[in-house]
Structures are given as C-alpha cells and as structure tokens.
Amino acid sequence: MGIVIAPSILACDLTRLGESLRAADAAGADWHHLDVMDGHFVPNLTFGPDLVKAVRKVSDRLIDVHLMITDPAKYAEPFIRAGAGMVTFHIEVMPDPRPLLARIRALGAKAGLVVKPKTPIESVFPFLDETDMVLIMTVEPGFTGQKFMPECAAKIAPLRRRAGPGLHIEVDGGISETTAPVVASAGANVAVAGAALYWASDMRAAVAQLRAAFERHYNPHPA
C-alpha cells in the first residue's frame, strides 16, 4: 500500500475553507479527512453533509469521513451522496458492522472501521474481508491538537499481520514527523494530521516531511 497523507479539516481555518483546502492540495495532500461528531458519542459537535458538498466543490481529492456518532447507519448515505469517498464508523457503536459496510460499498464508497484507544484491535478481525480500511485512534476522539498516545500504536502490528499488506491502516491523533516512525514501522500507511499540517508555517514542507518519515519507516510486514 502506498503512503497516504490526509490533512484533517478540523484543524483548518474554517473562515477560509476554500483557501485552506487548495493549500492542502498544492502541498501534496492525498485525501481530506473530515471528523463528524454528534455531541453524544464524543463531547463535541462538528460537521454535516453540507460541508462535504463544499469540500467537493473545491477539491477533487478523496474525502475521508470519520463518523464519530452513535447512529452511523442513519447518516452514512447522506455523506456519500454529498461526495464522501471513504466512510469509517466505530465498532463500539455497531458490534455487527457487516450490513453497514456492505451498504457503504453498494453506494460506491470505500468502507472502514474505527477503534478507540481502549478498544481491543481484535474486535475488527472478523470483518476485515468486508473492510477497506481500519482507523486506529491514537488519541481519545473529540478534539484536535491532542497528545499522541504511544500505547495505541501497539494495535497496529497485530492488525497488519492479520490483514496483510492490502488493507489501509489509518492513524489519527498527534500524528507528526516525530510520531511517524512509531506508527509507520508497525504497518500504518495512512496518516491523518491536523495541527502538524494546517498549523505549520509551511504546509508544503510539513506534508513532504511527514510523507518522507512514513516512507522511510513503513513496514508492511512487522514482526
């Protein structure tokens, strides 16, 4: 799997959304990551499908929508209709995710599962054949700018060994050039970064440095 850099829209200047997205594209971003929060599953409220429509008007990059919500089955389709190309949702709210994974794929998007820091990675193993990506949270979901939790990285290698090299493994939370070696060497290939990219003085350089760190340390076959 190639390395994917996905700046998190949660960290951008929303008063200059179009300019921020164009800057991310020009900096070499592969995807745009959108955190959707409902104030119930996590203690924050963020975006709806209309923001996906707005992003799609500005950028042709894949929009990676992370549903941090209690009822992803209700809202997955509106986000896909708005332009999402990848939709991930939490195993914690849907212990049998197969029907929704199938529905997302039938609507033409990629489908993924997410685990919070305290959720065992083994919870997603039965569903890997129906899953395009697994997102491992490396902070407690809800707010941008949090400190990386190194203990969460221990989930990556077992998942990579079980899934093989064909599954996207995404990490989100405190991801930067500094933490990249830990997660990339364990088998993660998709980097969500908010503060490290959108708050950088030179976003192009920040994207290039993050990509280089992942490419240098990425190991698709961790011990």
N, C-alpha and C positions, 0 to 999 in steps of 0.2 A: 504494500500500500504506500502511496506517496504521502508526503507530509502536507497537511492542510492547516493554514493559518486562518482563524475565524475571529476577527475583532468583535467584541461584544458591544452592541448598540447601547446597552445600559450605561456604558461609561462615556458615551459621546455627548457633545453639546447639542441637546435636542432643539435649541433655538436656531441651530444651524445644521439641521439634519442632512439636507441635501449636500451641503458643502463637506460635511464630515464623511458621508458615505463615498463621495467622489474622491476625497483624500485617501480613504482606506483602499479604494480600488487602485488609485495611482501608486499607492505604497506597496502594492503587490498582494493584497489580501485575496484569499481564495473564496471564502464564504463570508456571509454576515450572520452573526449569531444573535438571536432575539430571545430574551428571557421573559416569559409570560407568567405573571404572578397574580394570584386571586385574593390575597389577604386572608386566606383560610389555611391552605397547605403550607404557605410561608407567610411571614409577617410583613408583607409589602404588597403594593398594587402597582402594576406597570401597564402593559400594552395589550391592545386588541388587534383584530384582523385588519383594521383600517391602517395601522402603522405598516403592516406587511405590504399593503397596496401602495403606500407612499414609498417604501423602500424599492419596490419593484419598478416604480416609475423612474427611479434614479439609477439603479444598478441592475445589471444582468447576472450578477453573481448568485450562486445558490443561497437561499435564505434558510437558515438552520434554526427552527423554532423549538425551544425547550419549554414544554408546558409544565410549570410548577403549580399545578392546580389539582383540585380534588376530583374533578369530573372531566378528564381529558376526552372521553368518548363523545361528550356533547360538543366540544369545541374544536376537535381536530379538523373536521371537514371545513368549517369556515376559514381556518387559517390556510388550508391547502387551496381552497377556492380563491383566496386573496393572493396566492403566489408562493407559499412556502414549498420548498423542495425537499426538506427533511423535517420530520416531526418526531420529537422524542418526548416520552412521558415516563412517569415514575412507577417503578414496580411496587412501591409501597402503597399506592392507591389502587392498583389493579393486579392482584396476585395471579390472575389468569389473563395475560395480555394478548393472547393469540387472536381473539376476534378483532381487537382494535389494530393490531399490527397488520392483519390481513386487510382491514378496511382502508387504512392509510395507503397501503401499497396499491389497492384496487383503484384508489383515487389518483394514482400517478406520482405519489411522493415516496421518498425513502422513509423507513420507519425505524425508530430506535428506542431503547430502554435506558432509564437513568437510575442510578443508585446513590442514595445519600451517604454521608460518611459512616454512619453506624450500621448500614445495611450490608449483610454479607454478599460478596460478589457471586457466590454460588446460587443466589436467588434467581439470577438471569440465565443460568446454564441450560435449563430445559427448553429455552426459547430461542437459542442462538440461530437455529436454522431459518427462523422466520424474521430475523433481525438484521438490519443493515449496519447498525452502529450501537455501541453501548457507551454512554456518558458516565464517567466516574467523577462525582463531585469531590473536589479537594478542599472545599470549604462547606460550611453549612449554607444551603441555598437561601437567598433572600436579598443580599446586598452586595454591591460591587466594592472592590478595594480591600477585601479581607485577606488575612494572612494565610498562606499555604499550610495545609495540614499534612505533614510528611507521612503520617501513618496511613493515610488514604492511598498512597502510592503502592502499598503492599498488595492491593487488589489487582493491579494491572497485569503483572506477570502471570498469575494463575489464569486470568481471563484470556490473555494472548496464547498461552499454551493450550487451553481448551478450545479456543475458536480457530486457531491457526492464523496465517497471515492475511486472510481475505476479509476480515472484519475491521471496520473503522473502530478504533478505541479513542474516544474523546475525553479530554480532561479540562476541567473548568474550576478556577478558584486559585488566585495567587500565582497564575502561570506567567513566567517571565524567562528571560535568558538565564537567570540564576537557578530557577527550579526545573528548567527544561531537561537537564541531564538525568535527573532522578526519574522523571516520568517517561522520557523517550527511551532510556536504556531498559526500562521494564516492558516496553512494547506499545506505548501510546503514540499515535500518529496524527491526531487532530488536536490542535491547541486553540482553546478559547482564551483570549486575553482581553481584558478591558482597560484597566488602568495602565498596564505596561505598554499599551499601544496608543490609545486615544489621549492619554495624558503625557505622552512623550513629547519632547521638544522637536524631534524629527521622526515622524511616524514611518517614513520610508526606511530609515536606518533601523528603527526598532523592529519592524516587520522582518527585515533582512537578517538582523541579528538573532531574532527568535527562530526563524526558519533554519538558519545555519546551525544553531545549537541543537535543534531537533534532528536535523540531517546528520550531524556529526555523531550523535549518541544513539540514534534509533536502532533498536534491536528487535527484529520480528520474531526471533527465536530465543527468548530469555530462558536462562537456566531455571 
